[in-house]
Amino acid sequence: MCTLTFFPLKAEDHSFVFTSNRDESIDRPTLPPKHYMEDEIDLWFPKDEIAGGTWVGVSSWQRLVCLMNGGFEAHQRKPQYNMSRGVVVKEALKTENIEHFFENFSLTEVEPFTLINIEFKSDLRIFKWVWDGEQKHLFNEQVESQIWSASMTYDQIQRKSREKYWQEFLKSHADISEKEILNFHHQKKGDLVIDRGILKTTSITQVVIKPNQKLIKFEDLKNNEISKLEIS
């Protein structure tokens, strides 16, 4: 939920690679990606076993949604919240009109978060939805190579440093593949893979969207297991 990258492959066919490092408590159990059907909508996502939601997923609306902890800046956490943010992600995947959903869905007593939302039905569009604990904010993101980092885990200086690492990576590779992006996400440089005791990078999820291939690659770093799931 804490380091995300987007890389467009071909502008003419709207193909892209989206990769997410999840920094989470090592005690929080998760399941690898599976296909689910909810409210007659096809969903593909790794599941948080505790709350039943997810931090990243794809739906048959040709939509990707990924969660980052925190809004614009780090916040003081409360002992308890009304709803898991992972459930919000799942609801955002299922809704037909995500803009209407975000405007009207009650986030009272939901911990601040940022959602990266990629719509790829007809053309590529990227939105950033921010809930700061008091207000909702919507930003249109450029459809170009991007890196985002969670405000709860990385301060502004660290986030800027990661943007620099990402740009250096892009400049040093003439023809970037999904594998090279995965290698970037495995770097310890710049705290892309962290180990802060109980808080660690527990998994890396990569979504590949091409005209002839749609899949989710999932690396469980805790158990050293790799799985792949075709998105039909």
Secondary structure, 3 states (H helix, E strand, C coil): CCEEEEEEEECCCCEEEEEEEEEEECCCCEEEEEEEEECCEEEEEEEECCCCCCCEEEECCCEEEEEEECCCCCCCCCCCCCCCHHHHHHHHHHCCCHHHHHHHCCCCCCCCEEEEEEECCCCCEEEEEEECCCCEEEEEECCCCEEEECCCCCCHHHHHHHHHHHHHHHHHCCCCCHHHHHHHHCCCHHHCCCEECCEEEEEEEEEEEECCEEEEEEEECCCCEEEEEECC
